[in-house]
Amino acid sequence: MRMVIFGLTVTSSWGNGHATLWRGLIGALAPFGWSISFFERDTPYYAGARDLDRLDACNIILYPDWESIRHEAEAAIRQADVVIVTSYCPDAVRASRLANESCRGLKVFYDLDTPVTLARIEQGDYPAYFEPDGLRDFDLILSYTGGPAIDALKRILGVRYVLPLYGHVDPNRHRPAPPRSEFAGDLSYLGTYAEDRQAAVERLLVAPAAQLPNRRFIIGGAQYPADFPWSGNIFFVRHLPPADHPAFFSSSRLTLNVTREAMARKGWCPSGRLFEAAACGAAIISDDWAGLDSFFTPGSEILLAHTTGDVVAALGLSDNEIETLGRRARERVLDEHTSAHRAAELDRILNAAASMAGGAMEEAV
């Protein structure tokens, strides 16, 4: 089975959540017999922070502009059993048009940014990665977000088949690791700076740091502005490549998860980072959002924080309580949220979509 993907990036994890997810999913699809080609525009932004040159079971095609790759893309599409176009792919509209013209197999749009998509459409501003009628020609829409967002996509975009395909983690790459002194802390947070997360980061990390001056707090990520409210006990590690994530998560007593505003508002949208931390055996304290309890059990596998006091109280837990929390979170991820689980789910969805008509597809998946 041949799959062609037109995506944002698979070669650079800098400032995006797409690359790591694709790496895990592509690797896990190989045992199901999928041969995959990934088309990625070679942008300076990602080229300057590339942390992957090759990927087993995947042919990565880096190209400077659409015209230079159009004929190769058309040939790949004609031979494909499945063509997937993703949100934030810089050539998503062109790739979608070409797929509609040339694809004899299944045409799929995978929205890895559903909350952003819906928020922009609700404001009357269609995202640049599809035209107003662009998704109606697809056979199937996959959404990184579930819950009410599925019905919203159907209603707003007029598409019939929409199914969730959530985040996941490759446990071969994310697993408990020896602690490293430069990542040591009582509470860590790994995430690219985002203005819509800043209020929560200040409430759940900056304010606890001010109340607990003898505790060590550490932030890892990219794009943090010079005016971020640093203090003497908050330490910064610039963008970490995925290879360093396990050590980062394994070096603090607790790690904080803060969800983008649009994702939290829609709910049912767990970030890949959440699963990565859990796979590393990290004890997680997270902001709360609808559907979170479908992925982890609050109080047993994850702690919830609504206020600064919640974080301060969590930091007062015993080492045994924190270790138990991390162990249970890892067990939950290994049971339900690995890349292998999502690959099996995607393989089942695609085969059902290709072979069954009408409502039978939804019954099968």
Solvent accessible surface area in square Angstrom, and as a share of the most:
residue,aa,sasa,rsa
1,M,104,0.46
2,R,121,0.44
3,M,1,0.01
4,V,6,0.03
5,I,0,0.00
6,F,0,0.00
7,G,0,0.00
8,L,29,0.14
9,T,0,0.00
10,V,0,0.00
11,T,1,0.01
12,S,0,0.00
13,S,10,0.07
14,W,32,0.11
15,G,27,0.26
16,N,24,0.12
17,G,46,0.44
18,H,11,0.05
19,A,0,0.00
20,T,28,0.16
21,L,17,0.08
22,W,4,0.01
23,R,18,0.07
24,G,5,0.05
25,L,3,0.01
26,I,0,0.00
27,G,38,0.36
28,A,18,0.14
29,L,0,0.00
30,A,38,0.30
31,P,114,0.71
32,F,89,0.37
33,G,46,0.44
34,W,9,0.03
35,S,68,0.44
36,I,5,0.03
37,S,23,0.15
38,F,0,0.00
39,F,1,0.01
40,E,0,0.00
41,R,67,0.24
42,D,56,0.29
43,T,30,0.17
44,P,120,0.76
45,Y,110,0.42
46,Y,20,0.08
47,A,43,0.34
48,G,73,0.70
49,A,26,0.20
50,R,68,0.25
51,D,52,0.27
52,L,21,0.10
53,D,132,0.68
54,R,179,0.65
55,L,16,0.08
56,D,94,0.49
57,A,50,0.39
58,C,20,0.12
59,N,87,0.44
60,I,35,0.18
61,I,19,0.10
62,L,70,0.35
63,Y,2,0.01
64,P,96,0.61
65,D,69,0.36
66,W,16,0.05
67,E,128,0.58
68,S,68,0.44
69,I,10,0.05
70,R,72,0.26
71,H,143,0.64
72,E,90,0.40
73,A,0,0.00
74,E,36,0.16
75,A,46,0.36
76,A,23,0.18
77,I,0,0.00
78,R,113,0.41
79,Q,108,0.48
80,A,7,0.05
81,D,55,0.29
82,V,3,0.01
83,V,0,0.00
84,I,1,0.00
85,V,0,0.00
86,T,0,0.00
87,S,0,0.00
88,Y,87,0.33
89,C,4,0.02
90,P,54,0.34
91,D,1,0.01
92,A,1,0.01
93,V,30,0.17
94,R,112,0.41
95,A,0,0.00
96,S,9,0.06
97,R,122,0.45
98,L,4,0.02
99,A,0,0.00
100,N,55,0.28
101,E,125,0.56
102,S,5,0.03
103,C,17,0.10
104,R,205,0.75
105,G,29,0.28
106,L,12,0.06
107,K,30,0.13
108,V,0,0.00
109,F,0,0.00
110,Y,8,0.03
111,D,2,0.01
112,L,13,0.06
113,D,28,0.15
114,T,0,0.00
115,P,2,0.01
116,V,47,0.27
117,T,0,0.00
118,L,0,0.00
119,A,14,0.11
120,R,72,0.26
121,I,15,0.08
122,E,103,0.46
123,Q,145,0.64
124,G,65,0.63
125,D,69,0.36
126,Y,77,0.29
127,P,2,0.01
128,A,90,0.69
129,Y,6,0.02
130,F,7,0.03
131,E,67,0.30
132,P,81,0.51
133,D,89,0.46
134,G,14,0.13
135,L,4,0.02
136,R,138,0.50
137,D,84,0.43
138,F,18,0.07
139,D,57,0.30
140,L,1,0.00
141,I,2,0.01
142,L,0,0.00
143,S,0,0.00
144,Y,12,0.05
145,T,0,0.00
146,G,0,0.00
147,G,32,0.30
148,P,90,0.56
149,A,2,0.02
150,I,21,0.11
151,D,90,0.47
152,A,10,0.08
153,L,2,0.01
154,K,63,0.27
155,R,169,0.62
156,I,46,0.23
157,L,3,0.02
158,G,47,0.45
159,V,13,0.07
160,R,163,0.60
161,Y,33,0.13
162,V,3,0.01
163,L,25,0.12
164,P,39,0.24
165,L,1,0.00
166,Y,36,0.14
167,G,0,0.00
168,H,9,0.04
169,V,3,0.02
170,D,30,0.16
171,P,37,0.23
172,N,113,0.58
173,R,139,0.51
174,H,3,0.01
175,R,134,0.49
176,P,75,0.47
177,A,27,0.21
178,P,109,0.68
179,P,99,0.62
180,R,92,0.34
181,S,95,0.61
182,E,85,0.38
183,F,4,0.02
184,A,38,0.30
185,G,13,0.12
186,D,23,0.12
187,L,0,0.00
188,S,0,0.00
189,Y,5,0.02
190,L,12,0.06
191,G,4,0.04
192,T,30,0.18
193,Y,54,0.21
194,A,10,0.08
195,E,146,0.65
196,D,53,0.27
197,R,34,0.12
198,Q,26,0.11
199,A,74,0.57
200,A,17,0.13
201,V,4,0.03
202,E,67,0.30
203,R,96,0.35
204,L,0,0.00
205,L,0,0.00
206,V,24,0.14
207,A,33,0.26
208,P,0,0.00
209,A,1,0.01
210,A,78,0.61
211,Q,110,0.49
212,L,40,0.20
213,P,95,0.59
214,N,150,0.77
215,R,73,0.27
216,R,77,0.28
217,F,0,0.00
218,I,1,0.00
219,I,0,0.00
220,G,0,0.00
221,G,4,0.04
222,A,2,0.01
223,Q,94,0.42
224,Y,32,0.12
225,P,47,0.30
226,A,109,0.85
227,D,123,0.64
228,F,9,0.04
229,P,53,0.34
230,W,89,0.31
231,S,50,0.32
232,G,76,0.73
233,N,18,0.09
234,I,11,0.05
235,F,82,0.34
236,F,84,0.35
237,V,31,0.18
238,R,162,0.59
239,H,43,0.19
240,L,10,0.05
241,P,49,0.31
242,P,19,0.12
243,A,90,0.70
244,D,33,0.17
245,H,6,0.03
246,P,12,0.08
247,A,7,0.06
248,F,0,0.00
249,F,5,0.02
250,S,28,0.18
251,S,13,0.09
252,S,18,0.11
253,R,63,0.23
254,L,1,0.00
255,T,2,0.01
256,L,7,0.03
257,N,16,0.08
258,V,6,0.03
259,T,12,0.07
260,R,97,0.35
261,E,92,0.41
262,A,14,0.11
263,M,32,0.14
264,A,30,0.23
265,R,141,0.52
266,K,47,0.20
267,G,0,0.00
268,W,76,0.27
269,C,1,0.01
270,P,0,0.00
271,S,29,0.18
272,G,10,0.09
273,R,69,0.25
274,L,2,0.01
275,F,0,0.00
276,E,6,0.02
277,A,4,0.03
278,A,0,0.00
279,A,0,0.00
280,C,4,0.02
281,G,29,0.28
282,A,7,0.05
283,A,4,0.03
284,I,1,0.00
285,I,1,0.01
286,S,0,0.00
287,D,14,0.07
288,D,61,0.31
289,W,17,0.06
290,A,65,0.50
291,G,9,0.09
292,L,2,0.01
293,D,95,0.49
294,S,50,0.32
295,F,9,0.04
296,F,0,0.00
297,T,61,0.35
298,P,51,0.32
299,G,59,0.56
300,S,34,0.22
301,E,24,0.11
302,I,0,0.00
303,L,32,0.16
304,L,47,0.23
305,A,2,0.01
306,H,106,0.47
307,T,71,0.41
308,T,20,0.12
309,G,44,0.42
310,D,50,0.26
311,V,0,0.00
312,V,40,0.23
313,A,68,0.53
314,A,7,0.05
315,L,2,0.01
316,G,58,0.56
317,L,54,0.27
318,S,55,0.36
319,D,89,0.46
320,N,106,0.55
321,E,87,0.39
322,I,11,0.06
323,E,114,0.51
324,T,25,0.15
325,L,11,0.05
326,G,1,0.01
327,R,129,0.47
328,R,102,0.37
329,A,0,0.00
330,R,62,0.22
331,E,87,0.39
332,R,43,0.16
333,V,0,0.00
334,L,66,0.33
335,D,100,0.52
336,E,73,0.33
337,H,8,0.04
338,T,9,0.05
339,S,4,0.02
340,A,62,0.48
341,H,70,0.31
342,R,14,0.05
343,A,0,0.00
344,A,36,0.28
345,E,41,0.19
346,L,1,0.01
347,D,23,0.12
348,R,117,0.43
349,I,4,0.02
350,L,2,0.01
351,N,66,0.34
352,A,8,0.06
353,A,14,0.11
354,A,68,0.53
355,S,87,0.56
356,M,91,0.41
357,A,86,0.67
358,G,28,0.27
359,G,39,0.37
360,A,41,0.32
361,M,5,0.02
362,E,72,0.32
363,E,152,0.68
364,A,41,0.32
365,V,53,0.30
